[in-house]
Amino acid sequence: MAANPRSTIFMNQRRSQRIVLAVPLEVSGVRPNGKRFTENTKTLIISAHGGLIQLREAVNKEQILTIRNLQTLEDLRCLVVDICQGQDGMNEVGVEFVDGSARFWRVSFPPVDWSSRSPEAKRYEKTPPVPTDSTLTSHEKK
């Protein structure tokens, strides 16, 4: 199955790094008729400012939703900022945290300007392996 072009577009609009990660969620909100809804779903992409989630429920831009991270049981209010029809018929909904919470996903995001070519990425040094009996020569074993 080909990558979803919508997800790629969302990933390239950066205020912070994006991470493709499926986090289980419970999403709740209010329909235009005033009735509440709750839906269990997951994220497609997360960032320090929000994420891209899948929803069967129809929502509107600028609608306020409450999302619950089912791994931590933490709730957060979000604003719907983008909606697109996904390949599987579900809506792909871009949400932004209303009050901000970079720790909601429990992921440490690198700075926007970070890349694998950054000097910080080169600081990791492997420690040489500790010799074992199987790697020592007969002379070294004595």
C-alpha positions as CSV (number, residue, x, y, z in Angstrom):
1,M,0.0,0.0,0.0
2,A,1.4,3.4,-1.0
3,A,2.1,6.1,1.6
4,N,-0.7,8.5,2.2
5,P,0.1,11.7,0.4
6,R,-1.9,13.7,2.9
7,S,0.2,12.4,5.8
8,T,3.3,13.4,3.8
9,I,2.0,17.0,3.3
10,F,1.1,17.2,7.0
11,M,4.6,16.0,8.0
12,N,6.3,18.7,5.9
13,Q,4.5,21.6,7.6
14,R,6.9,22.0,10.5
15,R,6.8,24.0,13.7
16,S,8.4,21.0,15.4
17,Q,9.6,17.6,14.3
18,R,7.0,15.1,13.3
19,I,7.0,11.4,14.4
20,V,5.0,8.7,12.8
21,L,3.6,6.9,15.8
22,A,0.3,5.1,16.6
23,V,-0.8,6.2,20.0
24,P,-4.2,4.8,21.2
25,L,-6.6,7.6,22.0
26,E,-10.2,8.3,23.1
27,V,-11.5,11.4,21.3
28,S,-14.7,13.2,22.5
29,G,-16.5,16.2,21.4
30,V,-20.0,17.7,20.7
31,R,-21.9,17.2,17.4
32,P,-23.6,20.2,15.8
33,N,-26.9,18.9,17.2
34,G,-25.5,19.2,20.7
35,K,-25.1,15.4,21.3
36,R,-21.7,14.3,22.7
37,F,-19.6,11.6,20.9
38,T,-16.7,9.5,22.0
39,E,-14.5,7.4,19.7
40,N,-11.5,5.2,20.3
41,T,-8.9,5.7,17.6
42,K,-5.1,6.3,17.2
43,T,-2.7,8.9,16.0
44,L,-1.0,8.7,12.6
45,I,1.6,11.4,13.3
46,I,2.5,13.3,16.4
47,S,4.4,16.5,17.1
48,A,5.1,18.7,20.1
49,H,2.1,20.9,19.1
50,G,-0.6,18.2,18.3
51,G,-1.0,15.5,15.8
52,L,-2.8,13.8,12.9
53,I,-5.5,11.4,14.1
54,Q,-8.0,9.1,12.4
55,L,-11.7,9.6,13.1
56,R,-14.9,8.1,11.8
57,E,-16.9,10.9,13.4
58,A,-17.4,14.0,11.2
59,V,-15.9,17.0,12.8
60,N,-15.4,20.7,11.6
61,K,-12.5,23.0,11.4
62,E,-12.0,25.0,14.6
63,Q,-14.1,22.5,16.6
64,I,-12.7,21.7,20.1
65,L,-12.1,18.1,20.9
66,T,-10.8,16.4,24.0
67,I,-8.3,13.7,23.5
68,R,-7.3,11.1,26.1
69,N,-4.0,9.4,25.7
70,L,-5.0,5.8,26.6
71,Q,-1.4,4.9,27.7
72,T,-1.3,7.7,30.3
73,L,-5.0,8.5,30.8
74,E,-4.1,12.2,30.4
75,D,-6.7,14.5,28.8
76,L,-6.0,17.5,26.6
77,R,-8.2,19.9,24.7
78,C,-7.4,20.3,21.0
79,L,-8.5,22.5,18.1
80,V,-9.3,20.9,14.7
81,V,-7.0,22.7,12.2
82,D,-7.3,20.4,9.2
83,I,-9.5,17.6,7.8
84,C,-8.9,15.3,4.9
85,Q,-10.5,12.1,3.7
86,G,-8.1,9.2,4.2
87,Q,-7.5,6.3,1.8
88,D,-9.5,4.0,4.0
89,G,-12.5,6.2,4.2
90,M,-11.8,7.6,7.7
91,N,-11.1,11.3,8.2
92,E,-7.6,12.3,8.9
93,V,-7.9,15.2,11.3
94,G,-5.1,17.6,12.2
95,V,-5.3,18.8,15.8
96,E,-3.4,21.4,17.7
97,F,-3.1,21.5,21.5
98,V,-5.2,24.4,22.9
99,D,-3.1,24.9,26.0
100,G,0.2,23.4,24.7
101,S,1.7,20.2,26.2
102,A,4.9,19.1,24.6
103,R,5.0,16.1,27.1
104,F,1.5,14.8,26.2
105,W,2.8,12.1,24.0
106,R,5.7,11.2,26.4
107,V,8.2,11.6,23.5
108,S,11.2,13.9,23.5
109,F,11.2,15.9,20.3
110,P,14.4,17.1,18.8
111,P,14.7,20.8,17.8
112,V,13.3,21.8,14.5
113,D,16.8,22.4,13.0
114,W,18.1,19.0,14.1
115,S,19.1,16.4,11.5
116,S,21.3,13.3,11.5
117,R,24.0,15.5,10.2
118,S,23.9,17.7,13.3
119,P,27.1,17.8,15.4
120,E,25.1,16.4,18.3
121,A,24.2,13.3,16.3
122,K,27.9,12.6,15.9
123,R,28.7,12.6,19.7
124,Y,27.7,9.1,20.3
125,E,30.7,6.9,20.6
126,K,30.6,3.1,20.7
127,T,32.4,1.5,23.6
128,P,34.8,-1.2,22.5
129,P,33.4,-4.6,23.3
130,V,34.7,-6.4,26.4
131,P,36.7,-9.4,25.4
132,T,35.2,-12.8,26.4
133,D,36.8,-16.2,26.6
134,S,35.7,-17.0,23.1
135,T,37.4,-13.9,21.7
136,L,40.7,-14.3,23.5
137,T,43.6,-16.2,22.0
138,S,45.1,-19.1,24.0
139,H,48.1,-16.8,24.9
140,E,45.8,-14.1,26.3
141,K,43.8,-16.7,28.4
142,K,46.8,-17.6,30.5
